[in-house]
């Protein structure tokens, strides 16, 4: 091994040992990314790449939720590295699902709002999620339906129903974000909600609510309609 190679290997081992000893509490952001990159980029100094990623995206959350195309536009990021970082970003939602399933109920609007804000953190494209609840009104799981306008939801009714039946759902909540706006419903949001409500009542899997997420907040359309009518 060359002198540079041995130097990088020693640095990697020191960083791994530091993590094993003290966790990530005192790591700088670039060191966290550098450590992650060890596992998809072998035998290369990843410090500079970690700095470039943070300079491009601004935060670790934004790095892990960036698209493949955005990641690959950064010098030093190949397909394998982009896939690895995207996988870590998607694992965040899986972990949120696992910790939330036993704690969130249909009537716990504050916890649902908190949960949705967590899910949508870092997402810069309009994305639709479906939250499925059982007959006891407990959250079963949340699933990303697609990336794109909420108006396409009506076209995904079969996908929603099939997933709902497979997990034993009795109700579901629709959620989407306004990446560059506030958590308030548009006329289109209201139209889609009415269409979905009628459609899924006929299919015996009611739409319990529709949430809009934006600017670090989540808005329930059911609560919003009640407020505007009083």
N, C-alpha and C positions, 0 to 999 in steps of 0.2 A: 504493500500500500504506500502511495506517495505521502510526502509530508503534509500536503493540503488535505488528502484523504483521511490521514490519521487525526489531523486537527479537527475535521468535521465530525469524525466518529466519536472523538472524546467529548466534543461539545454536545452532541446528541445524547450521549450517555449521561452527562452531567445534568442536562435539562430533564431527562427522564427520571433520574434519581431525585432531583429536586421536587418533581411532581409527586413521586411516591412518598416523599418525606413530608411535604407540607400542602399538597393539593394545589389548586389554582388561585388561592386567595391572594397571593402576593405577586402573581404573574402580571407582567404588562400585556396589553392586548396582542402586540405583535409576537410575544413569546408563546401565547396560547395558540395562535395560528401556526407559528413555526413548529410547535410540537405536533399539531395535527398533521401538518404537511409531511412530517417524517414518515408517516405510514403509507403515503402514496407516491412519494418522491424519494427513492433510496439514494444514499451516498452523494447527495448534493446539498450545499448550503441553502437552506430555505428561508433564511432570515430576510434577505432582500425581497424575496417574493411575498413574504408575509407583510412587509412594509408596503409593497406596491398594491396588494389587495386592500389593505386598510385605507391607503390614499385614494384608491378608486371608489370604494364603496362606503367608507366612513365608519363602519362598525363590523364586529364579528357577525352579528345578526344579519346585517345586510349582505355580507359575504355568503353566508349559508343559505340565504333565500334568493340569491341572484340566479338568473337563468343560465343555462349552459352556454348560450351565445355570449352573454355578458362576461361570464367567467373566462371563456376561451379568448376573449379580446384582450386579456391581461397577459403581457409578455411572461412566459414561463409556465402558463397554465395550459396543459394539454387535455385531451378528452378524459383520460383516466382521473386526473386531478379534479376536473369539473364534476365528474360523476361522483367521486368521493365526497366532495363538499356539498353537492346537492343531496346526497343520501343522508348526511348529517342533519341538513335542514329539515328533511322530511321526517327523520326520527324524532325531532322535537314535537311534532304533532302526535305521533304515536305515543310518546311518553305522556303528553298532556291527556290523551284519551285514557290511558291506564290509570292515571292518578285521579281523574275526574269522575269515572264511571259510578263509583259508590257514593259520591258526594253531591252530585248535581241532580236536582229534581225540576220538573217542568215549571213549578210555581216559584222557584228560587231565581227570580229575575236578576238580582244583584250578582249572584254567582255565575249565571249564564253570561251576563255582560262581561264580567271579569275574564271568564274562560275564552270568550270570543276575541276580546282584545289581545289576549296572549296568543291565540292561534294566528291572528292576522298581523302580528308584529313583524315588520320587515317586508311584508308582501307589497310590491309596488305595481302589481297588475290587478285588475278587477277579477276576483276569484269567488266562486260560489261553494259554500259548504252546506251539508245537510247534517243535522243533529237528530239522531233517532232515539225515541223514548219507548219504554215498555208500558204495559197496562198499569203498572204501579207509578207511572210518570217519572221513572228513573232513567237517567241517561244511559244508553247502551253504548253508543259510539258516535263519533263525528267522522264524516268522510268528505274529502274534497271532491266535488262533483265535476267541476271543470274550471278552467281559466277563461274568462270572457264575460260578456254582458249577461246580466240576470234575465234579460228578456228571452234568452235561449232555454230557460228552465222548463218551459212548457213542453219543449221538444224532448226533454230528458225524462218524461214522466215514467216510461217503462223502466229505465235504469233506477230511478228512485224507488219505485214499487218493488222491483226484484231484490234490491239490497235490503229494503225494509222487511220483506217477507223472510229473507235469509237470516236476519238477526232477531226476528220475532218482535218487530216494532209495531206499536199501536198508534203512535203519533210521530210527527216530525216537525222540526223547526228549520226553516230556510234562513241562510245568512249570506250576505255578500258585503263587500267593502266598497267605499268610495276613496280610492288611493290618494286623490288630490283634492278631496272635499271634506265636508263635515258629515257627521252621523245624523243625517236628516233625510227623510224619504223624498224622492222626486215623484213627479206624476207617473213616470214609467214604473217606478217601484210599486206604486199603489195599484196600477193596472195589472201588473204581473201577480201581485198578491191576491187580488180579486179572482183572477183567472185560475190560479193554483188552488185557491180555497174551494171554488166550485168543482173543479176537476177531481180533487182528491177526496172530497166528501162523497162523490159518486163511487170512488174506488175504495171506500171504507178505510182510508188511512189519512185522517184529517191533518191538515196543515195547522199546527197550533199557534204559530207566530212566524214573523219574518223580521229579522234583525239587520240593521245597516250599521256597519262599522267604519269609523273614520276619525282621524285626528285623536287617536287614543281613547275613543269612547264608542259605546254601542247603544243603538236606539231600537227599542221594540216598537214595531208598527202598531201592535194592539194597544200598547200603553199610549202611544202618540195619538191614535185616533180618539181614545177616551179623553185625553187631555184637551184636544181641540174641540170636542163636542160638549165640554162642560163650560 
